[in-house]
Amino acid sequence: GINAEYMGMHIGTVEHTLLTDIYSLPVETTVNDLNDKVLELPLIKKGRVDAIVSWYEVELWPGITLSTAADVDCVFKQKVQPVDLNCGGELDANQIIQLTVRIACWNLDFGAKWVAFDEVRIKSVDSSSSPKAEMAVSFGAEDALQGRLWHFDMMSDVERNEMYYAALKATVKPEHVVLDIGAGSGLLAMMAARCGAKHVYTIESNEKIAAKARNVVAANGLSEKITVISAMSYDVGVGEGKPIPDLVDVVVTETMGADLLSELMYTILEDARKRLLKPGGVMIPHSGSVLGQIIEMESVWHLPGFEKPTENFEADLRELNTLLPHMWNAVHVEKMKYKPLSDVLTMHTFNFYEPLSPNGVSVELPVKVTADGKVNAVLFWWEAILADGIRLETGPETRCARIDHAHWSQMMQVLDIDGAPVSKGDEIPLIIFNDNHLSIAELHPRFRTRRTANTQTDA
C-alpha cells in the first residue's frame, strides 16, 4: 500500500534530480473534478523515476499567491509520493510518464482529501501502443500501515539495522530463546535467528502487519525458527498452553520514538522483565539517556508561537504563548537556524533492569550558559546502549539531524517565545521531568523571578 500514501518533506533539502517540467493542474470548481484526470509528462532527461513531488498554490487575491513550492522558505512541506515502476532501470528522454489523478481520503475521515496519483505508466513519444510498464502496486492495494510510512524508513535505516545486528551477534548464544517485542516486518526476529538463537518469538499488535511478518519470515526460510504472535506484549503469557512456553533468555525491542520513551519502551521492558524474561536474562537496549541543549532560534518560523507585532501584521497573539511551555515538535536541527547556548546536557539516564518510577522522574539541572543570547527553547535527543560498546544516538551530529526520513529526529520544546536574555557564564536552573513517556522542560521559577526583577530595574 505504499503508493497510496505520501511523505511530507522539504524536497529542497534532499538530493534529487527533476526529470520533467512542472505540470500545473488548475482546480476550477472543486478538487473532486480532478478525479480520473489523465496527465502526460514528457521526460526532459535520462533518469530513474522514484517519486512524484507535488505542492499547491492558492490565489488569495489578484496578484497575491500563496505557494508551498520547494523554493519558498516556509513551514509547508511538499508531498512526495513513492513510485515503483518496475521498469528495470533508467528511462530515456524520449519517453512519457502517464499518470491518473486520484482524490484520496483517509480511511476513517472521508472529509480529509488530498490529490494523489495512480496507474503510473511509461510510454514512448512516438508510440500509441499500450504502456510498457506500470506501477507494481496501485490504489486497490491493502493498506495495513494506514499511512504510517515510517515503517519503511525504519526498515531502511542501515545504521540502526547494523547496530541492532551487532548487538544481537554479541548477545545471542545457540541455547538462547529470544523475544522480539514489536515485530513490524520481522527484521529483528530474523536477525536473532541468523545469529543462532534456538528459537525466536516476535510480538506484533497489528494483526495485518503480523500476517505480513509471517509471510516475510516464510520467504526467508525461517518459519521453523520464528513464531509470530499477534497481540499486545502485556497480554502474552508464558507457560504450558500459552503463546510462549518458557521464560526467554533475551528480550529485544526497538520501540523508541523521537523522545526515548515516547513509545512507552520503559513500560514495555518493565513488563517483559517481570513476566517474560529469565532471571539474569539480557535486554536490548539495556539503558539509555535523554540528552539536550538550550538554544536561541534565529529563524522565527521554525519556532511555534508568536513574537511582538510587526509592521506587516499588527495583531498581538502573544497571549497564546502561555500554551507553549509543555509543547514540543519534531525537528531536524541541521535545517534550522539556531545558536547553541550551552554544552550538551544529560537530562535523564535510565537503566531498564531497574524498576521504573511510577510517577516519573524530575531533576533540576544548573545549566551553564556558553554564549550571549536569548534562550528560546531546549532541544532533546537520546542515546540507547544496545550492548557493551554499541551505542545508538539521534543527536545533532548524526544523520537524524539532516535527513527527513532517517526514522528519528530531534525534539524541540519552547521555553520562552520572546527569548530570555542570558550572558556567557550565567547559570540557568532548568527543571526536567519525564513521566515514563515524554521529556518536558521548564525554566525554574527562580530564574523567571530574577529575570522579571532585572527587567524592572532596567526600566
N, C-alpha and C positions, 0 to 999 in steps of 0.2 A: 503493500500500500504506500510505498514511499512517494510515488509520483503524484498521489492525491494531496500531498501536503507541500508546504514551502518553509524555508528558513528565512528569518529576518536578519539581515546583516548590512553593515556599511560596506558595500562592494568595493568602494574606493580604497579600502584598507587591505583588500585581498588581491593577490597577484592573479591576473586574468587577462584573457585576450578577447576582444569583441569580434565576432565572426560575421555579424550582419549590421546593416544600418539600423537606426532606431525606427521602430514602427509606431505610429500614433493611431490609437483606437478611440475615436470620439464616442462619448456617451451622449446621445441626442435627447433621450427622454429618461428611461430607467436602465439600470445596469442589466436587468433581465433581457433587454433587447439584444444584448451581445451574445447570448447563449447560442451555441452551434455555429457561430460565425467562423468561417474557414479563412485563415491567414496564410500568405506565402511570403517568406523572407529569403531572398537570394543571398547565398554566402558571398562575402566580399574578399575572403582569404581562406587559405587552407587551414584546417584545424579539427580538433575533436570536440564534438558538442557534448558538454557536460551538464548544462543548466540553462534555464530561461530566466532572465532578470527582468523584473517589471517594477514600475513605480507609477505615481499618478501626478497630474497637475490639475489644479482647480482654479478656475477664473472667479475670483472673489468680486471683481468689479472690472469694467472695461479697462484694460491696461494693467491690472493688478492680478498677478498669478501666483498662487502658492504651489511650489514644486517640491517633491521629495526625491529628486534625482540625485545621483551619486556625487555630482559636483557642487551640491548645495550643502553648506555647513549647518546642519540642523539635527534635531533629535530623531527625526524619522529615519527608519531603515528602508532598504529596498527588499523586495521579495525575490528570493532565489529558489526556483523550483527545480529539483534534480531531474535529469533526463537520462534514461538508459536506452540508447538507440539500437544497441546490439548489432552494430554495423561493422565491427571488426577493425576499427582504427580511424584514421583521419579522413575527412571529407575534402573534396576539391571545390574550388571557387566556381565551378560550372554546375553546381547543384543547388537545389532549393529546399529549405526546411518548410514543411507544410504542417500547420497545427490547427486544432479546433478549440475555440473558446468555450469554457465551461464556467457556469456560475455555481460555485460550490458552497455548501453550508456545513457548519459544524454538526456533528451527529445529534447533539442534544439541544441545539439552539438554532432553529431554522431562520431566525431573524438576523444572524450574523453571516454575511455573504462576502465572498471575495472572488476575484477573477483568477481562474487557473487555466491550464492548457492540457489538452488530451489529444490522443490519436496523432502524436507527433511522428511525421514521416519524412522520408527523403525522396526526392525525385530529381531527375536531370532537367536542365533548362531546355534541351532540345527533344524532350520525350513527353508524350502524353499518355504513356503506359502507367500501369499501377505502380505505386511506390515500391522501391526496392527493399526497404526495411521499415519496421515500425517499432514503437515503444514496446519493450518486453512486458511491462506492467501498465495497466490503464486504470481508469476510474471505477471500473467494475470490480476491481480487486478488493479483498477484505482489508480492513484497517484495524488490526488488533492493537496497534500502538496508539490509535486515536490522536494522531498528530504529534506524538512525543518523539520527534526525530533525534533527540539527544541520545536515544538508544544506539543509533548509527554512529554518532560522534564518539560515544563511549567505547564501542567495539573497535573503532578505527584509531583510537588513541594509542599509538605504538608505544610511547614511553610508559604509559600506565600499564599496558599489557606486559611489557618486558619486565617491569618491576615486580608485578604480581607473579609472573612465571619464575623469576629468580627467587622470590620468597618461598614459593611452593617447592622448588627444587632443593632449597636449603633446609626445608622442614619435613617434607613427606618421606616416610620410610615404607618399605614394602608391606609391613604388617598394619599400616595405618588405615583407618576408615575416616574419610573426610566429609565434612558437611559444608556445603556452599549455600549461603543464605542470600537470595536474590539472583535466581538463575539467569534471567534475561535470555540471551542466546545460548547459554550453556558453556560459554567460553572458559570461565574459571574452572568449572567442573571438569572440562576436557583437559585443561592444563594439569589439574591434580591427578587425573587418571594417567596421563602420559608421564607424570613424574613418578609413577609406580605405585600409587595407592591401591590397597586391596579392594576397596570399593568406595564410590563417591555417591552421596545423596545430595541432591540440589533442590532447593525450595523456591517456588515462584508463585506469587499470589494471583497473578493474572492468568486465568485458565487458558485463554487463547495463546498467550505467549509461551506458557508451559508446553502446550501442544507443539508449537513451533520448535521449542528447545528439544523435545523428544525427536523430532524429525532431523534436526541438526546433529544430535548425538548419533542417531542411526546412520546418517550419511557419512559420518566419520568413523563408523565401525566400532562404536564404544557403548552400544546398548547393554552389553553384558556387564560392563563395569560401572555404569552410571544409572541411577534411579532418579527420575524427575518427579517431584511431589508438587501438586498444585494446591497450595494452602498458604495461610499466614504462618510464619515460623512459630508464633505464640500458640498456635493451635495444633502443632505437630507433637505427638507423643513418642516416647521411647519404651520399648518392651515388647513382649510377645503379643502379636496381633496388631501392633502399632506400625505406622509407616517406617520407623527406624527401629530395628530390633534391639540394638545395644547402644550405649553411650559411645560417642565418637572420639577420635584422638585429636582431630584438628578441625577448627571452625574457621572458614574464610568468608569474608564479605566485602563487597565494595558498595557500601550504602552511605557514601559521603556526598554531600551536596557542595554548593559554593561555600557554605559555612560547614565546618567539620561535622557537626552533629545535626544538621538541618534535615536529614532523612532518618533521624532517631537511631543512629548507629549504636550509641552507647546503650540505649534501652534494649535494642535487639541483641547486642552482645551480652548484656547483663542476664537476660532471659536464657540465652543459649548456654552461658557459663554455668548457671544454676541447674538447668534441667537436661541439657543435651550433651555436654562435654564431660569427659572423664576427669577426675581429679588429676591435676598436673598436665592436662592437655594444653594444646597450643592454640592461640587465636591470632589471626592475620586480618587486620593490623592488631598489634598488642598495646599500642599507645599513640598519642597524638597531641599536638599543641595548636592553639589558636594564636596566630601572630598578628601584629598590626603596627600602625604608624599614623601619627596625626599629620594632617596636610592642610595646605591652603589651595583653594581652587582658583585657577587663573582663567578658566573658560566657564562662564556663568551657566550656559545651558546644560553642562554636564552635572550640575548640582540641582537637585529638586528643591524648589522653594522660590521665594520672591525677594528681590532686593528693593532698595528705595526706589520710588517712582523716577522714571526718566522723562526727558522732554518729549520722547516719542509716544510714551504710554503713561498717562498721568495717574491711573488708578493705583491706589495703595492697597496691596493684597497681603501685606506682611503679617496681618493677624492670623493668617492660615499657617504661618511658620511654626506656631506653637505645636502643631501636629507632627512636626518633623523629628524631634529627638529620638523617637523609637521606630523610625522608618529607615530602611536601607534598601539599596538596589544593587544588582549585579553589574559590574563594570569590567572592562579590560583596560588596565591602567596605562598601558603604552599608548593608547589612543586618546588619553586625556591630557589636558594642560593643567598640571598641578605642581606644587612645590612641597617636598617633604620638610616637616618642621621638627622631626625627632628621629632618633635611631629606631631600628626595628625592635618592637617590644614583644615579649612573650606574655600574652594575656592570660591564658589558662593552659595547663597541662593535665592530660587525662591518662590514667593507667587503667586500661579496660579489664585488668584482672582484679581490680579493686571495686567494691560496691559503689555504685553511683549515689550521689546525694539526692534524695527525692525532691528536695526543694531547690536544687540547682546550687551554683556557687557564685559568690560575689567577692571581688577583691578591689582594693583601692591601690592604684599604681601612681607613684610620683614620676611624672614624665618630664625629662629634661629637654628643654627647647634648644634645638641646634642651629636655628636661623631666625632672624627677624621676620615677622609676617603676621598674618591673621589666621587663626585656627577656624577652619570651616567644617572639617569632617575627619573621621577616622576610617582608615582602610583596614579591612580584615582579610586574612587568608589563613592557610593552615599547612601543617606538615603531619604526615602519618608515618609511623615506624612499622613497616610490614614485617621485618625480621632484622636481626643484627646486621647493621651496615647497609640496610636497604630502606631508603627514606624517600617518600613521595611528597612533593611540595607544589603549591599553586600560587606562589608569590610573584612580585613584580619582575623578578629576573627570569621567570620561566616562560614557556610557550603559552601558558594560560593567561598571560598579560597582554597578548597581542593577536591571538587567533580566535575568531568568532566562535569556531566550533572545535575547541580543544577540550570539550566536555566540561571543564570547570572554568570559573572566572574568579575575580576578587569581589568582595562586598564593600560598599561604601555607605557609611551612616553619617547623616548630618548632625553636627554638634551645635553650630551657630551659623545661620544663613548669612548674617552680615559680617561675620568674621570677628573673633575675639582677638584684639591686638596682643601680641607677645613679643618679647625680645630674646635674643640669644642668651642662654644662661638661666632663663626663668625656669621655674618648676611648676608644672600644672598637675593638680590632683585629678586623676581620671578614675571614675568608677566603672568597672567592667562586670557585667552579670551574664551568666549563662544558665538557662533553665533546662538543660539537657536537650535542648533543641536549637536555640538561636543565641548568638552573642549580641549583647546590647551594651552600648557605652553611653556615658553622660558626664558632663563636666561637674565636678563636685560643687555643691552649693557654696562652699568656702571660696572657691575661685570666682563664682558669679558675684558674691557679695563684695569681694575685693575689687573686681572689675567695675562694679557699679560705683563704689566709693571713689575709685580713681577717675572715673568719668565725671563725677560731680565736682571733684577737686579741680580737674582741668577746666571745667566750665566756669 
